[in-house]
């Protein structure tokens, strides 16, 4: 394995999620791909360290016919500022630093 730790999967109901609502979410995401609003989607919902929902739909590379999978690599640029901001706000929320 490459250092990735797989999270345990749980019944969505045991984590407070409605299977019916998650099915609507799945259909919505599939609809976005079908209507070409987005090329592909990878979505995971985790609560208390357990996977409640995962769904992969559409294309990682539509021209080459490569589908989105859990192994799809996304190139995300210029993410340093948002990640730093979230980390700082978490520290504020925990009372470890102040905004002033």
C-alpha positions as a LaTeX table, in Angstrom:
\begin{tabular}{lrrr}
\hline
Residue & $x$ (\AA) & $y$ (\AA) & $z$ (\AA) \\
\hline
Unk1 & 0.00 & 0.00 & 0.00 \\
Unk2 & 1.16 & 3.57 & $-0.65$ \\
Unk3 & 0.59 & 5.01 & 2.83 \\
Unk4 & $-3.12$ & 5.63 & 2.30 \\
Unk5 & $-5.28$ & 4.51 & 5.20 \\
Unk6 & $-8.70$ & 3.19 & 4.21 \\
Unk7 & $-11.49$ & 4.39 & 6.46 \\
Unk8 & $-14.10$ & 1.90 & 7.66 \\
Unk9 & $-17.47$ & 1.97 & 5.91 \\
Unk10 & $-20.67$ & 2.10 & 7.93 \\
Unk11 & $-24.39$ & 1.99 & 7.35 \\
Unk12 & $-25.37$ & 5.61 & 6.65 \\
Unk13 & $-28.31$ & 5.31 & 9.08 \\
Unk14 & $-25.95$ & 4.50 & 11.95 \\
Unk15 & $-24.14$ & 7.79 & 11.22 \\
Unk16 & $-27.32$ & 9.87 & 11.03 \\
Unk17 & $-27.82$ & 9.96 & 7.25 \\
Unk18 & $-30.97$ & 9.12 & 5.34 \\
Unk19 & $-30.39$ & 6.49 & 2.64 \\
Unk20 & $-33.25$ & 8.07 & 0.69 \\
Unk21 & $-31.57$ & 11.50 & 0.76 \\
Unk22 & $-28.23$ & 9.98 & $-0.26$ \\
Unk23 & $-29.94$ & 8.26 & $-3.18$ \\
Unk24 & $-31.36$ & 11.65 & $-4.27$ \\
Unk25 & $-27.84$ & 13.07 & $-4.01$ \\
Unk26 & $-26.50$ & 10.22 & $-6.18$ \\
Unk27 & $-29.19$ & 10.85 & $-8.81$ \\
Unk28 & $-28.46$ & 14.60 & $-8.76$ \\
Unk29 & $-24.75$ & 14.06 & $-9.34$ \\
Unk30 & $-25.44$ & 11.58 & $-12.13$ \\
Unk31 & $-27.84$ & 14.13 & $-13.66$ \\
Unk32 & $-25.14$ & 16.82 & $-13.60$ \\
Unk33 & $-22.83$ & 14.53 & $-15.55$ \\
Unk34 & $-25.57$ & 13.45 & $-17.95$ \\
Unk35 & $-26.54$ & 17.09 & $-18.67$ \\
Unk36 & $-22.84$ & 17.95 & $-19.09$ \\
Unk37 & $-22.94$ & 20.49 & $-16.26$ \\
Unk38 & $-19.77$ & 18.80 & $-14.97$ \\
Unk39 & $-17.50$ & 16.19 & $-16.54$ \\
Unk40 & $-17.08$ & 14.07 & $-13.45$ \\
Unk41 & $-17.67$ & 13.95 & $-9.72$ \\
Unk42 & $-16.07$ & 12.15 & $-6.79$ \\
Unk43 & $-17.88$ & 12.59 & $-3.48$ \\
Unk44 & $-17.25$ & 11.05 & $-0.10$ \\
Unk45 & $-19.10$ & 11.80 & 3.12 \\
Unk46 & $-17.34$ & 10.85 & 6.34 \\
Unk47 & $-18.64$ & 11.23 & 9.88 \\
Unk48 & $-16.71$ & 10.32 & 13.02 \\
Unk49 & $-14.00$ & 8.68 & 10.90 \\
Unk50 & $-16.40$ & 6.34 & 9.09 \\
Unk51 & $-17.45$ & 6.48 & 5.46 \\
Unk52 & $-21.21$ & 7.00 & 5.18 \\
Unk53 & $-21.40$ & 7.57 & 1.42 \\
Unk54 & $-19.18$ & 7.43 & $-1.65$ \\
Unk55 & $-20.11$ & 8.05 & $-5.26$ \\
Unk56 & $-17.99$ & 8.36 & $-8.40$ \\
Unk57 & $-19.57$ & 9.30 & $-11.70$ \\
Unk58 & $-18.54$ & 10.75 & $-15.04$ \\
Unk59 & $-15.18$ & 11.22 & $-16.64$ \\
Unk60 & $-11.68$ & 11.96 & $-15.42$ \\
Unk61 & $-10.77$ & 12.32 & $-19.11$ \\
Unk62 & $-13.81$ & 12.23 & $-21.36$ \\
Unk63 & $-11.80$ & 12.39 & $-24.58$ \\
Unk64 & $-9.86$ & 9.25 & $-23.70$ \\
Unk65 & $-12.85$ & 7.53 & $-22.07$ \\
Unk66 & $-11.30$ & 7.40 & $-18.59$ \\
Unk67 & $-13.95$ & 7.24 & $-15.87$ \\
Unk68 & $-13.72$ & 8.87 & $-12.43$ \\
Unk69 & $-12.61$ & 6.31 & $-9.83$ \\
Unk70 & $-11.39$ & 6.44 & $-6.23$ \\
Unk71 & $-7.86$ & 6.50 & $-7.68$ \\
Unk72 & $-8.45$ & 9.54 & $-9.91$ \\
Unk73 & $-5.82$ & 12.23 & $-9.38$ \\
Unk74 & $-7.05$ & 15.83 & $-9.38$ \\
Unk75 & $-4.73$ & 18.68 & $-10.13$ \\
Unk76 & $-5.70$ & 21.48 & $-7.77$ \\
Unk77 & $-3.65$ & 24.65 & $-8.06$ \\
Unk78 & $-3.14$ & 27.59 & $-5.72$ \\
Unk79 & $-4.69$ & 25.89 & $-2.70$ \\
Unk80 & $-2.15$ & 27.08 & $-0.10$ \\
Unk81 & $-4.16$ & 30.13 & 1.03 \\
Unk82 & $-7.53$ & 28.35 & 1.49 \\
Unk83 & $-5.90$ & 25.46 & 3.36 \\
Unk84 & $-3.97$ & 27.85 & 5.61 \\
Unk85 & $-7.12$ & 29.89 & 6.24 \\
Unk86 & $-9.12$ & 26.81 & 7.24 \\
Unk87 & $-6.32$ & 25.64 & 9.55 \\
Unk88 & $-6.11$ & 29.08 & 11.17 \\
Unk89 & $-9.88$ & 29.27 & 11.65 \\
Unk90 & $-9.87$ & 25.82 & 13.25 \\
Unk91 & $-7.25$ & 27.07 & 15.71 \\
Unk92 & $-9.43$ & 30.13 & 16.42 \\
Unk93 & $-12.43$ & 27.86 & 16.98 \\
Unk94 & $-10.40$ & 25.77 & 19.44 \\
Unk95 & $-9.32$ & 28.93 & 21.29 \\
Unk96 & $-5.64$ & 28.34 & 20.55 \\
Unk97 & $-5.14$ & 31.63 & 18.70 \\
Unk98 & $-7.04$ & 34.91 & 18.45 \\
Unk99 & $-7.86$ & 36.92 & 15.36 \\
Unk100 & $-6.34$ & 40.09 & 16.77 \\
\hline
\end{tabular}
